[in-house]
Each structure stands twice: as structure tokens, then as C-alpha cells.
Amino acid sequence: MAQLPFNEFSGSPVDCSQKPASRPPLSVGQVASLIKRVLGDNIPSRIRVVGEISNFGDRVHWFFSLKDENASLRCACFASSAKRMGFTPTDGMQVVATGRLDFYDAQGSLQFYVDHIEPVGQGALELQLRAMMEQLRGQGYFDPQHKKPIPRMADRIAVVTSRNAAALADVKSTAASRWPGCELLLYDVRVQGEFAAGEIAAAINDLSQRGESLGIDAILVTRGGGSIEDLWAFNERVVADALFACRLPVVAAIGHETDITVAELVADQRCATPTGAAMVLVPDREALEHQLVQLSQRLRLVLRRRHQLAQQRIKSIRTHPIFRRPDYLLEASAQRLTHIQDRFKTLIPQRLAMAQQQITALQRHLQSVGPQSVLQRGFSYTTDAKGNIIRSVKQLKNDDMMQTVLADGKITSQVTNAPKRAKQPLRTKRPAKSELTSPGLFDVVE
């Protein structure tokens, strides 16, 4: 006799021998709760589902279906999880989705809430890599304007790689052969596996903070070749962010020449091999010695040419008359001095005569307009007893003494018929401010 796993109200088993009409009906909400309880008791909280993407829709949140040849499962991925994917799925893509199953009461449907999606196979990894590159390119991580210049002669280089990596041996041998004085500092990290990306990013961040105090001129991030899975740590976003924010110049050489990783594109310079990266950072002693020889030869040639030019100038100067006849310069100066003296003897009398003529002309002009000339033409002027010039009869009164000046003398006289002066109008006294403001008068506006 069949039984339900539990009673929908009490949780105890239900006797299915009862006819349906004899059991009380369930509400829609009770049925939804029953389904959720069955899911919670019989399905793990997180499951991984492989299937093909179909009906994909990107409306802030992702809504799609996972299907195979037997069934289809409705899925939802919230925006907070979608931003961490690093790529956008498309219809027909085979993926492994991780999340939880739940019953969506509002639509009465079972739904798979996805928080992580992994493409299936190597082709899927390449697709994810392209999506990551497009995202970083849009954010300016690959722009040349953000690239820092690589030092031409680095004295101390930090190498971020594994202690056991073959790339480290290549870098060491190349640096030793090119410039033994260049110091290499190893920052030992894992270069593949689950924890590799975090260790690489932490090493770059640490060197960025302490590199200048340690005297580090540049950073070399490197490892040997491998599959796309082996190199995947250098494609992680955490490594790209660390490289983009690094204060020191970074050269990256990951894998073989045909391998291109995100880390190499974000770094300030990419090299095909670890040996090539070491050649970029470590100066070549032989090339520098050759360059030094060439510069020495050029310097000798320049100095020889300048010496020849100086000798020619000295020879030319020695042919000047002053070196053949030292008294030539003295005679020329004496001639110039005699010429100047002769000019002074001629110019000074001329200037004095011109000045005397100007003085005589000014004297004549003053005499013609002076007061004595005016008096000689019949004019005169009169002053009072104090010597003040009288310009009006109103200045005089009877019995005042006055003096008239003529061209040939003075005449003193006394006033006997001075005109009467007009009476001055009486001035009224201006009332004081206190009187204006006293009772019965108007107010004064200040």
C-alpha cells in the first residue's frame, strides 16, 4: 500500500488508503511549501549541472535554460554573480553551472539559481580568454599610454616565478653572460594550479609597494611553456589588476612565442621567451664596450678637428699687422686721438658762438616786453603806501597816500576825492541748532 513520505500538516506519514474525497483539500501555498520541503530534504543545497545554454537573455540579470536531449531546466543568474563570470554565455554553449534548486512560488515553476558557470572543454577556455581580453581592453588595460618605460640599464631585477621553473635558469644564465653586475632577486611563487594566480598577484602587489625601498628597477614575470590550462593563472583578473596597478615597470614572458596571456598584454612589455625578457632588461656588456669604443673614437675625432681649427685661427691671427708691427696699434690710436682733438678745437668755439647768439636774442626779447619798455611808451602804474598796486578806485579813500611810477621817476600824491563806498547789507544771525530744535520750530534733518 503506497504512502506519501510525510503528512503535509504534521510531517507524519499519510495513509493513502483514504479516498481523496475524504482528505481536506490543500491550498496552492501549501502545495508550494510541500514541494520546497521535498526539494530541501532530498536534493543537496548546491549542485552542478551540465547542459546546453538556450533562450539566453541579458536583462541586468541573466535568464536562460539548460537543456539536453531529455529535459530542460529554467535558470536565473543574478547580476552580482554575472559580473564575476568573466564572459557572457551564448545559446548553444556547453557549460557546467553551479547553484541551488528552488521552487518559484509566483510562477509555480522549478528554477535553478546559478552563481557560477564554466564552459566545457579547451575551446570554452579560449572563449573565456577572449571574453576577458575584450573586457580588459574596454577598460584601458592594454592602452600604450599606460605603459611605463623599461630602464635601459637595470642594476636590480625582481623575478616572479617558481624556484623550480626552467625559465629561471634561462634568465640567470642570460643575465650572467650579458652583465654579471646585474643582481637578480627571486620572488618564489606557484605558476600553475588553483593557488597560483593569488600568489602571483600578491607578489606583484608586494613588489609594487616595497620595490623602490629595495632598490628594484624592474620586475620580470615569467614561466615556461604549457597548455592553456597550465598557463591559466596568468589569465586571471586578479593578476591583471595587480599588473595594471604596479608602480614598477614589468616585463612578462609567459609560455612559448605563440602563447599570449592576459598578463603579457597588461605588462609594460611582452617578450616571446624568458631569455628574450632577460635580454631586454639586462644590458649587454660586449655591446656597451663596443659602443664605448665608438664614442671614444668619435670624441678623439672631434677633439682633433677642434685642435686643427684652433691652430688655423692662431695662424691667421699671427699674420695680422699688429703681430708684425706691435707699434701699429699705438700709432693708430695716436692718430685717432689727434683727430678727436682737432674736432674739439673746431667744435667748441662754434658751440660757444651759437650759445652767445641765443643769449643775445633772449635779452632783446626780454627788453622789448619788460616793464621799463612799457613805461617808456607812456604808461605808468600806481601803488598805495604799502607798495600794493592799485587796480581800482575802490581801493582808496580820502587822505590815502599813493605813488605813481613813470619811466623817468615817481610822483607821490594824496587822495582828496575818493568815491563813496556802498554800504554793506546787514547779516542776520544764523540760529543755533539748539534753537531750531526747540519747541515751536521745525526739526533739522542731519
C-alpha positions as CSV (number, residue, x, y, z in Angstrom):
1,M,0.0,0.0,0.0
2,A,1.5,3.3,-1.2
3,Q,2.2,6.1,1.3
4,L,3.3,9.7,1.0
5,P,6.6,10.4,2.7
6,F,5.0,12.6,5.3
7,N,1.8,14.4,6.2
8,E,1.5,17.9,4.7
9,F,0.4,19.3,8.0
10,S,2.0,17.2,10.8
11,G,5.0,15.8,8.9
12,S,3.9,12.2,9.8
13,P,3.3,9.6,7.1
14,V,-0.1,9.8,5.4
15,D,-2.3,6.9,4.9
16,C,-3.1,6.7,1.2
17,S,-5.9,4.2,1.7
18,Q,-8.1,7.1,2.4
19,K,-10.1,8.2,-0.6
20,P,-9.2,11.7,-1.9
21,A,-12.6,13.0,-1.2
22,S,-12.2,12.1,2.5
23,R,-9.0,14.2,2.8
24,P,-9.2,18.0,3.2
25,P,-8.1,20.0,0.1
26,L,-4.7,21.7,0.0
27,S,-4.2,25.4,-0.8
28,V,-1.8,26.5,-3.6
29,G,0.6,27.9,-1.0
30,Q,0.5,24.6,0.9
31,V,1.4,22.7,-2.2
32,A,4.3,25.1,-2.9
33,S,5.5,24.6,0.7
34,L,5.2,20.8,0.2
35,I,7.3,21.0,-3.0
36,K,10.0,23.1,-1.3
37,R,10.1,20.7,1.7
38,V,10.6,17.7,-0.6
39,L,13.4,19.6,-2.5
40,G,15.1,20.6,0.7
41,D,15.1,17.1,2.2
42,N,16.1,15.2,-0.9
43,I,18.4,17.4,-3.0
44,P,21.8,18.9,-1.9
45,S,21.9,22.7,-1.3
46,R,24.4,23.1,-4.1
47,I,24.6,21.0,-7.3
48,R,26.5,21.2,-10.6
49,V,24.5,20.7,-13.8
50,V,26.0,20.2,-17.3
51,G,23.9,21.2,-20.3
52,E,23.5,23.5,-23.3
53,I,22.5,27.2,-23.0
54,S,19.3,28.1,-24.7
55,N,16.9,31.1,-24.7
56,F,19.6,33.3,-23.1
57,G,18.5,36.8,-22.1
58,D,20.7,39.5,-20.6
59,R,18.4,42.0,-18.8
60,V,20.7,43.1,-15.9
61,H,20.1,39.6,-14.5
62,W,20.6,36.5,-16.8
63,F,17.7,34.3,-17.6
64,F,18.2,31.1,-19.7
65,S,17.6,27.4,-19.8
66,L,19.9,24.4,-19.5
67,K,18.8,21.5,-21.8
68,D,19.9,18.2,-23.1
69,E,18.2,15.6,-25.3
70,N,15.9,14.6,-22.4
71,A,14.8,17.7,-20.5
72,S,15.1,21.5,-20.0
73,L,15.7,23.4,-16.7
74,R,14.8,27.1,-16.2
75,C,17.8,29.0,-14.8
76,A,18.4,32.5,-13.4
77,C,21.8,34.2,-12.6
78,F,21.7,37.5,-10.6
79,A,23.8,40.5,-11.7
80,S,26.1,40.2,-8.8
81,S,27.2,36.7,-9.9
82,A,27.1,37.5,-13.6
83,K,29.7,40.2,-13.2
84,R,32.2,37.7,-11.8
85,M,31.9,35.3,-14.7
86,G,34.5,37.0,-17.0
87,F,32.4,36.1,-20.1
88,T,28.8,36.2,-21.4
89,P,27.3,32.8,-22.4
90,T,25.6,32.4,-25.7
91,D,22.9,30.0,-27.0
92,G,24.4,26.6,-27.9
93,M,27.3,26.8,-25.5
94,Q,28.0,23.7,-23.4
95,V,28.6,24.7,-19.8
96,V,28.7,23.4,-16.2
97,A,26.5,25.5,-14.0
98,T,26.7,25.6,-10.2
99,G,23.9,26.7,-7.9
100,R,20.8,25.7,-6.0
101,L,17.4,24.4,-6.9
102,D,14.3,26.2,-5.6
103,F,10.6,26.4,-6.3
104,Y,9.5,29.8,-7.6
105,D,6.1,30.3,-5.9
106,A,5.0,33.3,-8.1
107,Q,5.2,31.4,-11.3
108,G,4.7,27.9,-9.9
109,S,7.9,26.6,-11.5
110,L,11.1,24.9,-10.5
111,Q,14.1,27.2,-11.1
112,F,17.9,26.7,-10.9
113,Y,19.6,29.7,-9.3
114,V,23.1,29.8,-10.8
115,D,26.1,31.6,-9.2
116,H,29.0,30.1,-11.3
117,I,29.3,29.0,-14.9
118,E,32.3,27.1,-16.5
119,P,32.5,26.5,-20.3
120,V,33.1,22.9,-21.2
121,G,36.4,21.9,-22.9
122,Q,39.5,23.7,-24.1
123,G,37.5,25.6,-26.7
124,A,35.5,27.0,-23.8
125,L,38.6,28.2,-22.1
126,E,39.7,30.0,-25.2
127,L,36.3,31.6,-25.4
128,Q,36.6,32.7,-21.8
129,L,40.0,34.1,-22.5
130,R,38.8,36.2,-25.5
131,A,35.9,37.5,-23.4
132,M,38.4,38.5,-20.6
133,M,40.6,40.2,-23.1
134,E,37.7,42.2,-24.6
135,Q,36.6,43.3,-21.1
136,L,40.1,44.5,-20.1
137,R,40.7,46.2,-23.5
138,G,37.5,48.2,-23.0
139,Q,38.7,49.3,-19.5
140,G,42.1,50.5,-21.0
141,Y,44.3,47.8,-19.5
142,F,46.1,47.3,-22.8
143,D,46.4,51.0,-23.8
144,P,50.0,52.1,-24.7
145,Q,49.5,55.4,-22.8
146,H,49.5,53.3,-19.5
147,K,52.8,51.5,-20.3
148,K,55.8,52.5,-18.2
149,P,59.2,52.9,-19.9
150,I,61.6,50.0,-19.4
151,P,65.0,51.0,-17.9
152,R,68.0,50.6,-20.2
153,M,70.4,49.5,-17.5
154,A,68.7,47.8,-14.6
155,D,71.0,47.1,-11.6
156,R,68.5,45.0,-9.7
157,I,65.6,43.0,-11.1
158,A,62.9,41.1,-9.2
159,V,62.0,37.8,-10.9
160,V,58.5,36.5,-10.1
161,T,58.4,32.8,-11.0
162,S,58.8,29.3,-9.4
163,R,62.1,28.3,-7.9
164,N,62.0,25.1,-9.9
165,A,60.9,26.7,-13.2
166,A,63.2,26.2,-16.2
167,A,62.6,29.8,-17.1
168,L,64.5,30.9,-14.0
169,A,67.6,29.0,-15.2
170,D,67.4,30.7,-18.6
171,V,67.1,34.2,-17.0
172,K,70.0,33.6,-14.7
173,S,72.4,32.3,-17.4
174,T,71.4,35.1,-19.8
175,A,71.9,37.8,-17.1
176,A,75.3,36.3,-16.1
177,S,76.6,36.3,-19.7
178,R,75.4,39.8,-20.5
179,W,76.1,41.8,-17.3
180,P,77.4,40.0,-14.2
181,G,76.9,43.1,-12.1
182,C,73.1,42.9,-12.5
183,E,71.5,41.5,-9.4
184,L,68.5,39.1,-9.6
185,L,66.0,38.7,-6.7
186,L,63.7,35.7,-6.9
187,Y,60.1,36.0,-5.6
188,D,59.2,32.3,-5.4
189,V,55.5,31.7,-6.4
190,R,53.5,28.8,-7.9
191,V,53.0,29.3,-11.6
192,Q,50.1,26.9,-12.2
193,G,47.3,25.4,-10.2
194,E,44.5,26.6,-8.1
195,F,46.5,29.0,-5.9
196,A,49.0,30.3,-8.5
197,A,47.0,33.4,-9.5
198,G,46.7,34.6,-6.0
199,E,50.4,34.1,-5.2
200,I,51.5,35.9,-8.4
201,A,49.2,38.8,-7.8
202,A,50.3,39.1,-4.1
203,A,54.0,39.1,-5.2
204,I,53.4,41.9,-7.8
205,N,51.5,44.0,-5.2
206,D,54.2,43.5,-2.6
207,L,57.0,44.5,-5.0
208,S,55.0,47.5,-6.1
209,Q,54.8,48.7,-2.5
210,R,58.4,47.9,-1.4
211,G,60.3,47.9,-4.7
212,E,61.6,51.4,-4.6
213,S,62.9,51.0,-1.0
214,L,64.6,47.7,-2.0
215,G,66.3,49.4,-5.0
216,I,64.5,47.3,-7.6
217,D,64.5,48.8,-11.1
218,A,62.1,46.4,-12.8
219,I,60.0,43.2,-12.4
220,L,60.2,40.1,-14.7
221,V,57.2,37.8,-14.6
222,T,57.9,34.6,-16.4
223,R,57.4,30.8,-16.7
224,G,58.0,28.1,-19.4
225,G,55.5,26.8,-21.9
226,G,52.5,24.6,-21.3
227,S,48.9,24.0,-22.2
228,I,46.2,26.7,-21.8
229,E,45.2,25.1,-18.5
230,D,48.8,25.2,-17.3
231,L,49.1,29.0,-18.2
232,W,45.6,29.9,-17.0
233,A,46.8,31.5,-13.7
234,F,48.3,34.3,-15.9
235,N,44.8,34.9,-17.4
236,E,43.1,35.6,-14.1
237,R,41.6,39.0,-13.4
238,V,43.4,39.3,-10.1
239,V,46.8,39.1,-11.9
240,A,45.7,41.7,-14.5
241,D,44.6,44.1,-11.8
242,A,48.0,43.7,-9.9
243,L,50.0,44.3,-13.1
244,F,47.9,47.4,-14.1
245,A,48.3,49.0,-10.7
246,C,52.0,48.2,-10.3
247,R,54.3,51.2,-9.8
248,L,57.4,49.5,-11.2
249,P,57.9,48.6,-14.9
250,V,57.1,45.0,-15.7
251,V,58.3,42.7,-18.4
252,A,56.3,39.5,-19.0
253,A,57.4,36.3,-20.8
254,I,54.8,33.5,-20.4
255,G,54.9,30.3,-22.3
256,H,56.2,29.9,-25.9
257,E,56.2,32.6,-28.6
258,T,52.7,31.5,-29.8
259,D,51.1,31.7,-26.4
260,I,49.5,35.0,-25.4
261,T,48.2,35.6,-21.9
262,V,46.4,38.4,-20.3
263,A,49.4,39.1,-18.1
264,E,51.6,39.8,-21.1
265,L,49.2,42.2,-22.6
266,V,48.8,44.2,-19.4
267,A,52.5,44.3,-18.7
268,D,54.6,47.2,-19.9
269,Q,56.4,45.0,-22.4
270,R,55.9,41.4,-23.6
271,C,58.7,39.1,-24.7
272,A,58.4,35.8,-26.5
273,T,60.7,33.9,-24.2
274,P,62.3,34.3,-20.8
275,T,65.7,34.6,-22.5
276,G,64.3,37.5,-24.6
277,A,62.9,39.2,-21.5
278,A,66.3,39.0,-19.8
279,M,67.9,40.5,-22.9
280,V,65.5,43.4,-22.7
281,L,66.2,44.2,-19.0
282,V,69.9,43.2,-18.7
283,P,72.4,45.4,-20.7
284,D,74.9,43.6,-22.9
285,R,78.5,44.1,-21.7
286,E,80.0,43.4,-25.1
287,A,77.6,45.8,-26.9
288,L,78.4,48.5,-24.3
289,E,82.1,48.0,-24.7
290,H,81.7,48.3,-28.5
291,Q,79.6,51.4,-28.0
292,L,82.2,52.9,-25.6
293,V,85.0,52.3,-28.2
294,Q,82.9,54.1,-30.9
295,L,82.2,57.0,-28.6
296,S,85.9,57.3,-27.7
297,Q,86.8,57.3,-31.4
298,R,84.2,60.0,-32.1
299,L,85.5,62.1,-29.2
300,R,89.1,61.9,-30.4
301,L,88.0,62.9,-33.9
302,V,86.0,65.9,-32.6
303,L,88.9,67.0,-30.4
304,R,91.3,66.6,-33.4
305,R,89.1,68.7,-35.6
306,R,88.7,71.4,-32.9
307,H,92.5,71.4,-32.4
308,Q,93.0,71.9,-36.2
309,L,90.5,74.8,-36.3
310,A,92.2,76.4,-33.3
311,Q,95.6,76.1,-35.0
312,Q,94.3,77.7,-38.1
313,R,92.8,80.6,-36.2
314,I,96.1,81.1,-34.3
315,K,98.0,81.1,-37.7
316,S,95.6,83.6,-39.1
317,I,95.9,85.9,-36.1
318,R,99.7,85.8,-36.3
319,T,99.6,87.2,-39.8
320,H,97.8,90.3,-38.6
321,P,99.9,93.5,-38.8
322,I,99.7,94.0,-35.1
323,F,101.9,91.0,-34.6
324,R,104.4,92.0,-37.2
325,R,104.5,95.7,-36.0
326,P,103.4,96.0,-32.4
327,D,103.7,99.8,-32.6
328,Y,101.0,99.7,-35.3
329,L,98.2,99.7,-32.7
330,L,99.8,102.6,-30.8
331,E,100.2,104.7,-33.9
332,A,96.6,104.1,-35.0
333,S,95.4,105.1,-31.5
334,A,97.5,108.3,-31.6
335,Q,96.1,109.2,-34.9
336,R,92.5,108.8,-33.7
337,L,93.3,110.9,-30.6
338,T,94.8,113.7,-32.7
339,H,91.7,113.6,-35.0
340,I,89.4,113.9,-31.9
341,Q,91.5,116.8,-30.5
342,D,91.2,118.7,-33.8
343,R,87.5,118.2,-33.8
344,F,87.2,119.6,-30.3
345,K,89.2,122.6,-31.2
346,T,86.8,123.4,-34.1
347,L,83.5,122.4,-32.4
348,I,83.9,124.1,-29.0
349,P,84.2,127.7,-30.4
350,Q,81.3,127.0,-32.8
351,R,79.1,125.8,-29.9
352,L,80.1,128.8,-27.7
353,A,79.3,131.3,-30.5
354,M,75.9,129.7,-31.1
355,A,75.1,129.9,-27.4
356,Q,76.1,133.6,-27.2
357,Q,73.8,134.4,-30.1
358,Q,70.9,132.6,-28.3
359,I,71.6,134.6,-25.1
360,T,71.7,138.0,-27.0
361,A,68.4,137.2,-28.8
362,L,66.7,136.3,-25.4
363,Q,68.0,139.5,-23.9
364,R,66.5,141.6,-26.7
365,H,63.2,139.8,-26.3
366,L,63.1,140.5,-22.6
367,Q,63.9,144.1,-23.1
368,S,61.1,144.5,-25.6
369,V,58.5,143.0,-23.3
370,G,59.9,144.2,-19.9
371,P,58.1,146.8,-17.7
372,Q,60.7,149.5,-18.4
373,S,59.9,149.4,-22.1
374,V,56.2,149.7,-21.4
375,L,56.8,152.8,-19.1
376,Q,58.9,154.4,-21.8
377,R,56.0,154.1,-24.2
378,G,53.9,156.5,-21.9
379,F,52.4,154.0,-19.5
380,S,52.6,154.2,-15.6
381,Y,51.4,152.3,-12.6
382,T,50.3,153.4,-9.1
383,T,50.8,151.8,-5.7
384,D,49.5,152.6,-2.2
385,A,51.6,153.5,0.8
386,K,52.5,149.8,1.3
387,G,53.6,149.3,-2.3
388,N,50.5,147.3,-3.4
389,I,49.4,148.0,-7.0
390,I,46.1,149.9,-7.2
391,R,43.8,148.4,-9.8
392,S,40.6,150.2,-8.8
393,V,39.5,153.5,-7.2
394,K,37.5,151.4,-4.7
395,Q,40.8,150.5,-3.0
396,L,41.3,154.2,-2.0
397,K,39.7,156.7,0.4
398,N,40.3,160.3,1.1
399,D,43.7,161.3,2.6
400,D,45.3,158.0,1.5
401,M,48.8,158.4,0.1
402,M,49.7,156.8,-3.3
403,Q,52.7,156.8,-5.6
404,T,52.7,156.9,-9.4
405,V,55.7,155.3,-11.2
406,L,56.7,156.8,-14.6
407,A,59.5,156.0,-17.0
408,D,61.8,158.6,-15.5
409,G,60.7,158.9,-11.9
410,K,58.0,158.6,-9.2
411,I,55.2,161.1,-8.1
412,T,53.7,161.0,-4.6
413,S,50.1,162.3,-4.1
414,Q,47.2,162.3,-1.6
415,V,43.6,161.3,-2.4
416,T,41.1,164.1,-2.0
417,N,38.1,163.0,-4.0
418,A,37.7,159.2,-3.4
419,P,34.3,157.8,-4.4
420,K,32.0,156.8,-1.6
421,R,31.8,153.1,-0.8
422,A,28.4,151.3,-0.9
423,K,27.0,150.2,2.4
424,Q,27.3,146.5,3.1
425,P,24.0,144.7,3.8
426,L,23.4,143.7,7.3
427,R,24.0,140.0,8.1
428,T,21.3,138.2,10.0
429,K,22.4,135.9,12.8
430,R,22.1,132.2,11.9
431,P,20.0,130.4,14.6
432,A,21.9,127.8,16.5
433,K,20.9,124.1,16.1
434,S,19.5,124.0,19.6
435,E,17.2,126.9,18.7
436,L,16.0,125.2,15.6
437,T,15.0,122.1,17.5
438,S,13.4,123.9,20.4
439,P,9.6,123.6,20.8
440,G,7.6,125.5,18.3
441,L,10.3,125.3,15.5
442,F,10.9,122.7,12.7
443,D,13.2,119.8,13.1
444,V,16.7,119.8,11.5
445,V,17.4,116.9,9.2
446,E,21.0,115.7,9.7
